[in-house]
Amino acid sequence: MSRFAVLATALCAILASVSGSPVATNETATLEKRITHSGRGTWYEVGLGACGYNDVDTDHIVAISHEIYNNGGNCNQWMRIENTATGDVAYGKTRDECMGCDATAIDLSPSLFEALGADLGEGVLSLSWHFMNKGWQP
């Protein structure tokens, strides 16, 4: 095989591997639903969230990154969240926006953080998560 054919084949393989990846723009970053993402999880005291609902710390509430909040398009959508260190799984409802979170990081209500087998003193967890289908609820 000629050098050109080898280079062309390698280039095609690289392009094929990145063509299915989500693309972030300066305007919004979107994550495909039902794709599992890995990120950091922290807890916060909930209240009136960006989605317009007043929640309490005993509710299983999630604040998603401002990078994917997308004007509230995921408000009231449930997420499956797993503590990757322990395997504990819990479900939380998207009701707020986290201004300090990167695209795959989420903030959790205290009760949701604890439902994942963590103590509030830990402060930070390694998580994997994905959105459930619209209309799904536990």
Long-range contacts (C-beta under 8 A, 24 or more apart in sequence): 24-67, 24-103, 28-67, 28-68, 28-70, 29-67, 29-68, 29-103, 30-68, 30-70, 31-68, 31-103, 31-104, 33-130, 33-131, 33-133, 34-130, 34-131, 34-132, 34-133, 35-130, 36-128, 36-129, 36-130, 37-104, 37-128, 37-129, 37-130, 38-84, 38-104, 38-126, 38-127, 38-128, 39-102, 39-103, 39-104, 39-105, 39-106, 39-127, 39-128, 39-129, 40-101, 40-102, 40-104, 40-105, 40-106, 40-124, 40-125, 40-126, 40-127, 41-81, 41-83, 41-105, 41-106, 41-107, 41-108, 41-113, 41-116, 41-124, 41-125, 41-126, 41-127, 41-129, 42-105, 42-107, 42-108, 42-113, 42-123, 42-124, 42-125, 43-107, 43-108, 43-109, 43-110, 43-112, 43-113, 43-120, 43-123, 44-98, 44-107, 44-108, 44-109, 45-110, 46-95, 46-96, 46-109, 49-95, 49-96, 49-97, 50-75, 50-95, 50-96, 50-97, 51-75, 51-76, 51-94, 51-95, 51-96, 51-97, 53-95, 55-95, 55-96, 55-109, 57-109, 57-110, 57-111, 58-109, 58-110, 58-111, 59-93, 59-109, 59-111, 60-90, 60-91, 60-92, 60-93, 60-109, 60-111, 60-112, 60-115, 61-92, 61-93, 61-95, 61-96, 61-108, 61-109, 61-112, 62-92, 62-93, 62-94, 62-95, 62-96, 62-106, 62-107, 62-108, 62-109, 62-112, 63-94, 63-95, 63-96, 63-97, 63-98, 63-101, 63-106, 63-107, 63-108, 64-94, 64-96, 64-97, 64-98, 64-101, 64-106, 65-97, 65-98, 65-101, 65-102, 65-103, 65-104, 65-105, 65-106, 66-97, 66-98, 66-99, 66-101, 67-101, 67-102, 67-103, 68-103, 69-97, 74-131, 77-131, 77-132, 77-134, 78-131, 78-132, 78-136, 78-137, 78-138, 79-106, 79-129, 79-130, 79-131, 79-132, 80-129, 80-130, 80-132, 81-106, 81-108, 81-112, 81-116, 81-127, 81-128, 81-129, 82-116, 82-127, 82-128, 82-129, 83-116, 83-117, 83-118, 83-125, 83-126, 83-127, 84-125, 84-126, 84-127, 84-128, 85-125, 85-126, 86-116, 86-117, 86-118, 88-115, 88-116, 88-117, 89-116, 90-115, 90-116, 91-132, 91-138, 94-131
